[in-house]
Amino acid sequence: MNQPQRSTFRETVIGGAKHPGTELTVMSSAAGHYIGFRDEDGLPYSRETDYFPNEEEAHRAYIELTKVMYETPENTVLLPYVRNK
């Protein structure tokens, strides 16, 4: 059975990968909390940011990231925690 293609390092939606058609959200894994997209089935699709030590910091970054994405999208890549460098 073929596995769905998943984003890999440096393949982020912010960096130009195909948008999954879902909303950006705070997610978590064993490595920590991060901001990313889920696919249409609700599975993790991309990790757009570095990991945050706790959910509260991830939510603060989410608020900042979504504001920058909609107000000045060209500045999104300048945020220190965005993974497209």
CNS distance restraints for C-alpha pairs under 8 A (distance, minus, plus):
assign (resid   6 and name CA) (resid  45 and name CA) 5.84 0.50 0.50
assign (resid   6 and name CA) (resid  46 and name CA) 7.20 0.50 0.50
assign (resid   7 and name CA) (resid  11 and name CA) 5.35 0.50 0.50
assign (resid   7 and name CA) (resid  12 and name CA) 6.62 0.50 0.50
assign (resid   7 and name CA) (resid  17 and name CA) 7.84 0.50 0.50
assign (resid   7 and name CA) (resid  45 and name CA) 6.22 0.50 0.50
assign (resid   7 and name CA) (resid  46 and name CA) 5.41 0.50 0.50
assign (resid   7 and name CA) (resid  47 and name CA) 7.94 0.50 0.50
assign (resid   8 and name CA) (resid  12 and name CA) 7.72 0.50 0.50
assign (resid   8 and name CA) (resid  46 and name CA) 7.63 0.50 0.50
assign (resid  10 and name CA) (resid  15 and name CA) 7.24 0.50 0.50
assign (resid  10 and name CA) (resid  83 and name CA) 6.61 0.50 0.50
assign (resid  10 and name CA) (resid  84 and name CA) 5.44 0.50 0.50
assign (resid  10 and name CA) (resid  85 and name CA) 7.34 0.50 0.50
assign (resid  11 and name CA) (resid  15 and name CA) 6.44 0.50 0.50
assign (resid  11 and name CA) (resid  16 and name CA) 7.29 0.50 0.50
assign (resid  11 and name CA) (resid  17 and name CA) 5.68 0.50 0.50
assign (resid  11 and name CA) (resid  46 and name CA) 7.78 0.50 0.50
assign (resid  11 and name CA) (resid  84 and name CA) 7.50 0.50 0.50
assign (resid  12 and name CA) (resid  16 and name CA) 6.30 0.50 0.50
assign (resid  12 and name CA) (resid  17 and name CA) 5.32 0.50 0.50
assign (resid  12 and name CA) (resid  46 and name CA) 6.09 0.50 0.50
assign (resid  12 and name CA) (resid  47 and name CA) 6.83 0.50 0.50
assign (resid  12 and name CA) (resid  48 and name CA) 5.68 0.50 0.50
assign (resid  12 and name CA) (resid  83 and name CA) 7.25 0.50 0.50
assign (resid  12 and name CA) (resid  84 and name CA) 6.73 0.50 0.50
assign (resid  13 and name CA) (resid  17 and name CA) 4.44 0.50 0.50
assign (resid  13 and name CA) (resid  18 and name CA) 6.06 0.50 0.50
assign (resid  13 and name CA) (resid  19 and name CA) 5.67 0.50 0.50
assign (resid  13 and name CA) (resid  46 and name CA) 7.31 0.50 0.50
assign (resid  13 and name CA) (resid  48 and name CA) 7.12 0.50 0.50
assign (resid  14 and name CA) (resid  48 and name CA) 6.85 0.50 0.50
assign (resid  14 and name CA) (resid  76 and name CA) 7.69 0.50 0.50
assign (resid  14 and name CA) (resid  77 and name CA) 7.50 0.50 0.50
assign (resid  14 and name CA) (resid  84 and name CA) 7.24 0.50 0.50
assign (resid  15 and name CA) (resid  77 and name CA) 7.92 0.50 0.50
assign (resid  15 and name CA) (resid  83 and name CA) 7.99 0.50 0.50
assign (resid  15 and name CA) (resid  84 and name CA) 5.40 0.50 0.50
assign (resid  20 and name CA) (resid  37 and name CA) 7.20 0.50 0.50
assign (resid  20 and name CA) (resid  38 and name CA) 7.22 0.50 0.50
assign (resid  20 and name CA) (resid  39 and name CA) 5.51 0.50 0.50
assign (resid  20 and name CA) (resid  40 and name CA) 6.94 0.50 0.50
assign (resid  20 and name CA) (resid  45 and name CA) 7.45 0.50 0.50
assign (resid  21 and name CA) (resid  39 and name CA) 7.49 0.50 0.50
assign (resid  21 and name CA) (resid  40 and name CA) 7.25 0.50 0.50
assign (resid  22 and name CA) (resid  37 and name CA) 6.52 0.50 0.50
assign (resid  22 and name CA) (resid  38 and name CA) 6.49 0.50 0.50
assign (resid  22 and name CA) (resid  39 and name CA) 6.70 0.50 0.50
assign (resid  22 and name CA) (resid  40 and name CA) 6.83 0.50 0.50
assign (resid  23 and name CA) (resid  37 and name CA) 6.33 0.50 0.50
assign (resid  23 and name CA) (resid  38 and name CA) 7.65 0.50 0.50
assign (resid  24 and name CA) (resid  35 and name CA) 6.87 0.50 0.50
assign (resid  24 and name CA) (resid  36 and name CA) 5.52 0.50 0.50
assign (resid  24 and name CA) (resid  37 and name CA) 4.95 0.50 0.50
assign (resid  24 and name CA) (resid  38 and name CA) 7.72 0.50 0.50
assign (resid  25 and name CA) (resid  35 and name CA) 5.60 0.50 0.50
assign (resid  25 and name CA) (resid  36 and name CA) 5.62 0.50 0.50
assign (resid  25 and name CA) (resid  37 and name CA) 6.13 0.50 0.50
assign (resid  25 and name CA) (resid  38 and name CA) 7.89 0.50 0.50
assign (resid  25 and name CA) (resid  62 and name CA) 7.45 0.50 0.50
assign (resid  26 and name CA) (resid  33 and name CA) 6.96 0.50 0.50
assign (resid  26 and name CA) (resid  34 and name CA) 5.74 0.50 0.50
assign (resid  26 and name CA) (resid  35 and name CA) 4.51 0.50 0.50
assign (resid  26 and name CA) (resid  36 and name CA) 6.45 0.50 0.50
assign (resid  26 and name CA) (resid  55 and name CA) 7.92 0.50 0.50
assign (resid  26 and name CA) (resid  58 and name CA) 6.57 0.50 0.50
assign (resid  26 and name CA) (resid  59 and name CA) 6.66 0.50 0.50
assign (resid  26 and name CA) (resid  62 and name CA) 6.93 0.50 0.50
assign (resid  27 and name CA) (resid  33 and name CA) 5.69 0.50 0.50
assign (resid  27 and name CA) (resid  34 and name CA) 5.41 0.50 0.50
assign (resid  27 and name CA) (resid  35 and name CA) 5.92 0.50 0.50
assign (resid  27 and name CA) (resid  36 and name CA) 6.77 0.50 0.50
assign (resid  28 and name CA) (resid  32 and name CA) 5.54 0.50 0.50
assign (resid  28 and name CA) (resid  33 and name CA) 4.17 0.50 0.50
assign (resid  28 and name CA) (resid  34 and name CA) 5.97 0.50 0.50
assign (resid  29 and name CA) (resid  33 and name CA) 6.41 0.50 0.50
assign (resid  31 and name CA) (resid  51 and name CA) 7.12 0.50 0.50
assign (resid  32 and name CA) (resid  51 and name CA) 5.51 0.50 0.50
assign (resid  32 and name CA) (resid  52 and name CA) 6.04 0.50 0.50
assign (resid  32 and name CA) (resid  53 and name CA) 6.13 0.50 0.50
assign (resid  32 and name CA) (resid  54 and name CA) 6.96 0.50 0.50
assign (resid  33 and name CA) (resid  51 and name CA) 5.39 0.50 0.50
assign (resid  33 and name CA) (resid  52 and name CA) 5.14 0.50 0.50
assign (resid  33 and name CA) (resid  53 and name CA) 6.71 0.50 0.50
assign (resid  33 and name CA) (resid  54 and name CA) 6.15 0.50 0.50
assign (resid  33 and name CA) (resid  55 and name CA) 5.88 0.50 0.50
assign (resid  33 and name CA) (resid  58 and name CA) 6.20 0.50 0.50
assign (resid  34 and name CA) (resid  47 and name CA) 6.65 0.50 0.50
assign (resid  34 and name CA) (resid  48 and name CA) 7.51 0.50 0.50
assign (resid  34 and name CA) (resid  49 and name CA) 5.88 0.50 0.50
assign (resid  34 and name CA) (resid  50 and name CA) 6.32 0.50 0.50
assign (resid  34 and name CA) (resid  51 and name CA) 4.91 0.50 0.50
assign (resid  34 and name CA) (resid  52 and name CA) 6.02 0.50 0.50
assign (resid  34 and name CA) (resid  58 and name CA) 6.09 0.50 0.50
assign (resid  35 and name CA) (resid  47 and name CA) 6.07 0.50 0.50
assign (resid  35 and name CA) (resid  48 and name CA) 5.71 0.50 0.50
assign (resid  35 and name CA) (resid  49 and name CA) 5.59 0.50 0.50
assign (resid  35 and name CA) (resid  58 and name CA) 6.95 0.50 0.50
assign (resid  35 and name CA) (resid  62 and name CA) 6.65 0.50 0.50
assign (resid  36 and name CA) (resid  44 and name CA) 7.54 0.50 0.50
assign (resid  36 and name CA) (resid  45 and name CA) 7.29 0.50 0.50
assign (resid  36 and name CA) (resid  46 and name CA) 5.23 0.50 0.50
assign (resid  36 and name CA) (resid  47 and name CA) 4.44 0.50 0.50
assign (resid  36 and name CA) (resid  48 and name CA) 4.92 0.50 0.50
assign (resid  36 and name CA) (resid  49 and name CA) 7.06 0.50 0.50
assign (resid  37 and name CA) (resid  44 and name CA) 6.33 0.50 0.50
assign (resid  37 and name CA) (resid  45 and name CA) 5.41 0.50 0.50
assign (resid  37 and name CA) (resid  46 and name CA) 5.29 0.50 0.50
assign (resid  37 and name CA) (resid  47 and name CA) 6.92 0.50 0.50
assign (resid  37 and name CA) (resid  48 and name CA) 7.72 0.50 0.50
assign (resid  38 and name CA) (resid  42 and name CA) 5.19 0.50 0.50
assign (resid  38 and name CA) (resid  43 and name CA) 5.17 0.50 0.50
assign (resid  38 and name CA) (resid  44 and name CA) 4.38 0.50 0.50
assign (resid  38 and name CA) (resid  45 and name CA) 4.68 0.50 0.50
assign (resid  38 and name CA) (resid  46 and name CA) 6.91 0.50 0.50
assign (resid  39 and name CA) (resid  43 and name CA) 5.42 0.50 0.50
assign (resid  39 and name CA) (resid  44 and name CA) 6.24 0.50 0.50
assign (resid  39 and name CA) (resid  45 and name CA) 5.21 0.50 0.50
assign (resid  47 and name CA) (resid  83 and name CA) 7.77 0.50 0.50
assign (resid  48 and name CA) (resid  82 and name CA) 5.91 0.50 0.50
assign (resid  48 and name CA) (resid  83 and name CA) 5.54 0.50 0.50
assign (resid  48 and name CA) (resid  84 and name CA) 7.78 0.50 0.50
assign (resid  49 and name CA) (resid  81 and name CA) 5.29 0.50 0.50
assign (resid  49 and name CA) (resid  82 and name CA) 4.38 0.50 0.50
assign (resid  49 and name CA) (resid  83 and name CA) 5.00 0.50 0.50
assign (resid  50 and name CA) (resid  81 and name CA) 5.31 0.50 0.50
assign (resid  50 and name CA) (resid  82 and name CA) 6.45 0.50 0.50
assign (resid  50 and name CA) (resid  83 and name CA) 6.26 0.50 0.50
assign (resid  52 and name CA) (resid  57 and name CA) 6.26 0.50 0.50
assign (resid  52 and name CA) (resid  58 and name CA) 5.65 0.50 0.50
assign (resid  53 and name CA) (resid  57 and name CA) 7.10 0.50 0.50
assign (resid  53 and name CA) (resid  58 and name CA) 7.94 0.50 0.50
assign (resid  54 and name CA) (resid  58 and name CA) 6.50 0.50 0.50
assign (resid  55 and name CA) (resid  59 and name CA) 6.14 0.50 0.50
assign (resid  56 and name CA) (resid  60 and name CA) 6.34 0.50 0.50
assign (resid  57 and name CA) (resid  61 and name CA) 6.21 0.50 0.50
assign (resid  58 and name CA) (resid  62 and name CA) 6.05 0.50 0.50
assign (resid  59 and name CA) (resid  63 and name CA) 6.31 0.50 0.50
assign (resid  60 and name CA) (resid  64 and name CA) 6.48 0.50 0.50
assign (resid  61 and name CA) (resid  65 and name CA) 5.87 0.50 0.50
assign (resid  62 and name CA) (resid  66 and name CA) 5.99 0.50 0.50
assign (resid  63 and name CA) (resid  67 and name CA) 6.19 0.50 0.50
assign (resid  64 and name CA) (resid  68 and name CA) 6.22 0.50 0.50
assign (resid  65 and name CA) (resid  69 and name CA) 6.01 0.50 0.50
assign (resid  65 and name CA) (resid  76 and name CA) 6.90 0.50 0.50
assign (resid  65 and name CA) (resid  79 and name CA) 7.74 0.50 0.50
assign (resid  66 and name CA) (resid  70 and name CA) 6.27 0.50 0.50
assign (resid  67 and name CA) (resid  71 and name CA) 5.99 0.50 0.50
assign (resid  68 and name CA) (resid  72 and name CA) 5.25 0.50 0.50
assign (resid  68 and name CA) (resid  73 and name CA) 5.93 0.50 0.50
assign (resid  68 and name CA) (resid  75 and name CA) 6.73 0.50 0.50
assign (resid  68 and name CA) (resid  76 and name CA) 5.88 0.50 0.50
assign (resid  69 and name CA) (resid  73 and name CA) 4.24 0.50 0.50
assign (resid  69 and name CA) (resid  74 and name CA) 7.70 0.50 0.50
assign (resid  69 and name CA) (resid  75 and name CA) 7.57 0.50 0.50
assign (resid  69 and name CA) (resid  76 and name CA) 5.71 0.50 0.50
assign (resid  72 and name CA) (resid  76 and name CA) 7.21 0.50 0.50
assign (resid  75 and name CA) (resid  79 and name CA) 7.31 0.50 0.50
assign (resid  76 and name CA) (resid  82 and name CA) 7.58 0.50 0.50
assign (resid  77 and name CA) (resid  82 and name CA) 6.20 0.50 0.50
assign (resid  77 and name CA) (resid  84 and name CA) 6.85 0.50 0.50
assign (resid  77 and name CA) (resid  85 and name CA) 7.88 0.50 0.50
assign (resid  78 and name CA) (resid  82 and name CA) 7.54 0.50 0.50
